[in-house]
Amino acid sequence: MVIAEENEGQGERETDRWPDIPGDTAFTIKIPEADPLVRAEFPAHVTVLYPFVHESRIDAQVHRELSGLFAKHDSFVLTFAEFDRYPGVLYLDPRPHDPVKSLTVDLTQRWPELVPYRGLFGAGLDPHLTVANGEGPATQDAAYDALQAELAPLLPLRCHVHAVQLIVWDGERWRDRIEYPLARASTPGRAGPHQMR
């Protein structure tokens, strides 16, 4: 789910280029308001950090640290008003970038062994929400021009971000595991992580 977006449109399966093993984890921000726009095979999201530590390392102490880390960040609003592209990928550019990047920085400062996107993109990628990623170099311009024209009237989207999701690769798909609230979340009583079913 998190990483198919970087598949360069060569017809590869999501896991062909990514050495994910069951128990691998990542942090994402769900953007359900954008689900109707997404043509990729995963829900709308913005990646905060891929990969995080293996699930086997996430004990009660790590949960407490994560809860405290995310609670130091205020909830925020992302606006999706413009499209952009990576090779083979059409995405929405979330603005501002800073709140998402700040979350990533705090995680990687606390766990310095973590390298965003396993180092495949240098320092990483700017925050983005993948809309489509199934086209190759020969077809992407025409296909994504048409898709942008179709979806542009639905923009801008303003999305309130109150939490970050820890997701886990089970060998077949990414599954929600725990939601970590940010500070000043609008839902009362969200003081700690909540198990997701």
N, C-alpha and C positions, 0 to 999 in steps of 0.2 A: 504493500500500500504506500509506504513512504517513498520508496525509491524507484518505482517504475518510471517516475517522471524524468529520470535522467537517461532512460533507454533511448538511444539515438535513432529510433525509428527503423531499425534494421530487421524487424520482425522477431526479435528475441523475446523470450519470456522474461517476466520480471526478475526471476532469480538467476538468469543465465550470466549476468555480469556482476552480480553482487553475492559475495560469499556468506550470505546469511545462514545461520544454523538455528534450530529450534532453541528458544530462550533468549535470542538476541532482542534488544529493546531499543526504543527510540522515544523522543518526546515530540508531540505534535499539538497544534491548535486546530480543533474542529471548526469548520465554517459551514454549518448546515444551510445557511442562506444561499450559498453558492452551489449546492448539490445539483440544482436543475441545470446549471451551465456546464457541468463537468461531463466530458465524453471519455475520460480515461476510466480504467476499471477499478477505481477506488474512490472513497468519499472525498469531498472537498476538504482540504487541510493545508496548513502552512507548517512546514517542518521547523522545529526549534533546534533539535539535535538528533542526528543519526550518525553513527549508532551511539547508544548509551552503554552501560555495563551489562554483562550477561545477567539474566534474571536470577541466577543462582547466587549472585553477589548482593542482591537487594534484600537485606534483612531489616529488622526493626530500626536499627540505628540509621541506616541509609534512608529509610522512609522518614524518620524524624528530620534528618538533614535536608531532605528534599522539601518537606513541608515548610521548614523554616526558610529555605532559600526562596521558594516561590511566594511565600507570604510577605517577603520584603518588596515585592513588585506589585504596584497598583494595577488593577484591571485597566483596560484601555480599549480604544476603538480603532479598528482598521477599516480603511476605505479602499474599495476595489473599483477603480475608475478607468484603468488603462490596461491594455494587453501588451505583452512583450514576448520575445521568443529566445529560446536556446535552440541549438541544432536538434530538430525533430520534436521540439516541445513548444506548445502554445500555452502561455500562462498569464494569470492576472497578477499585477504588481501591487502588493499590499502597502499602503502608506498610512502612517510613517513606518519606516523600517526599524527605527531605533528601539522600540519596546521589545520586538522579537529578538533583535541582535543582543540586547542587554541580557535577556534570559540565557541565550547561548553562551555569552561571555562568562556569566556567573557559573554556569555548569562546567565549562571547560577550565575555569580557574580552580574550581574545587576538585575536579577530576582531570588533571593536566595530561593524563595519558590518552584522553579521548581526542580524536582528530575528526572533525566534521567530514562526512562522506568518505571516511577512510583515507582521506588525503588525495582522492582522485581529482579534486578540483582545487588544488592548492589550499588556500585559506578557507575554502568553502564556497557556497553560493549565497547570493542575496536572498532574503525571504521571497517566496513566490508560492502561488497556488496553481498547480497544473490543471489546465482545462483539457488538453488533448496531447497525446504523445505517440500516436500510431502511424505517423507519416514519415516516409523516408525523404532524402534530399530531392528526389525527382518530383515529388508530389506535394511536399509540405507547403510551398508558397500558395499555390492555388487553393488547396484544401483549407489552410488556415486563414487565408484572406476571406473565403466564403463563410467560414465559421465565425470569424470576428464580426463580419457584417450582420450575421444572423443574431449574435448575442449582444452586440453593442447597445441596442435599445433597452436592455435589461440593467444596464449600468447607470449610475454607480450603485454599489452595494456598501452599506455601512454596517459593520458587524461588531458587536460588543464582545470582548474577550474577557472572561471571568476565570478561566481555568486552563491548565495544560494537561494533556493526556499522556500517561505512560502507556505505550503499546508494546506488545510482545509478538514476535514471529513464532508461530506454532509449527512451522515446516510447510504450511500451505498458504497461510494468510496472516496478516497483521490483525491482532485482536486487542480491543481496549482492555486495560488491566486496572489502572488507578487514575483518578482525577485529582489533581492538585490545585486547589483554589488559589487565586491571586488575592491580594489585599482588596478590601472594599468591594468584594463580590456582592452582587445584588440579591442573591438568595440567602436568607437568614440561616444561621445554624451550620454554615459550612466551614467549620474550624479545622478540619483535618482531611486527610485523603479518604476517598470513598471507593470501595470496591465496585467495579463495574461488572455487570453480568453479560 
